Structures are given as C-alpha cells and as structure tokens.
Amino acid sequence: MDRMKRERETISLMIDIYCKAEHKQDTLCEKCHELKEYAFFRLSKCPFQEKKPACQNCKIHCYKPDMKVQVKEVMKKSGPKIIVK
C-alpha cells in the first residue's frame, strides 16, 4: 500500500473512532467531518508525498494552529483504540 493512501486511511479511522467515542454518534458530526476533509486536503498538498515523514518528525507544519490542536486531540484519544481495530 502506498504511503499517502495509508496516511489517509489512518487519519480517517482515527477521526471516526474519536467522533464515535467523544460525540456518541454513529456517523461523523459536522466538526469531525470538516476536520477529516481538512486533513485529506493537507495530505494532498504534502510536498513529500510518498517520502512523507511522520507529522511529528516533519519540518513543515502544514496544519493551521487550531486544526493542529484538534488533530492532536483526536490522535491522543483515538491512538490507543486504533490498536484494537
């Protein structure tokens, strides 16, 4: 599987897990849907593409500060649960 496809699938799954646990809905709420769309957009614009490092190791911070805070929260809360999935 190529790197960017795996990145999209991972962030998508993390946001889905987060929204279901935090917002108690079976479908994505509007805020989580917007975050997922934003993450996909930023991934599509990543200058590294297939050579993309993990975001935490990247020298380019491509998320707006408020979105970065949201993604960190999603990763913190859904990261441990993704292992089960």
N, C-alpha and C positions, 0 to 999 in steps of 0.2 A: 504494500500500500504506500502511496506517495506521502511525503511529509505533510503537505498542505491539506490533503484530504483527512489525514489522521488528526491534524490540529482542529479542523472544522468539526469533526465528529466528537472529539474530546470536549471542546468548549460547549457544543450543543448539548451533550449528555450532562455536563456539569450544571448548566443553566436549568435544564429540565429537572434534575434531581433537587436542586436548590429551590426552585419555584414550588414544586410539589410539597417539599418539607416545610418551607417557610410561609408560603401563601395558601397552603391547604387546598389547592385546586388540581384537577386532573389535566387541565390544559394551561398553557402558559398565560400568565396575566400580561397586560399590556406593557408594563415596565420591563418584565423579563424578555418579552418578545422584542422590544426595542433594543435591549442590551445584546441579544443574540444577533440581531441584524447588524448592529454596530460592530460587533466582534468579527462577523463574517466580512464586512466591508473592510475593516482594518487588515484582516488576513489577506484579502485580495490585493491590498496595496503594499504588502510587506516587500521591501526591496530584496530580501534574501531568498524568498520563495523556498525552493527545495533545500537550501542550505541554512534555513532559519534556525537560530538557536532557541533555547527555551526563553520565554519572555523575561524571566528574572535574570538571565545572563546576557540579554541584548543591550547594546549601547544606545540603540534608538528607542525612545519611548513614544510609541505611536498612538497611545490612548490619551484622550483628554483627561485631565485630572479627576473630574467627577466620575467618569466611566471607569477609570483605573481603580478607584475606591470600590465601585460596585463589583468589578470583576474579582478583586482581591477577596471581597466578602463571599462571593459565590465559590471561589476556589477553597477558601478556608472551611466553609461549611459543607461543601459537596465533595471535596477531595477525599476524605476518609471513606465516604459512602460509595465512591466510584469503584473502589477496590472490590466491593461485594458484587457490583454489576459486572 
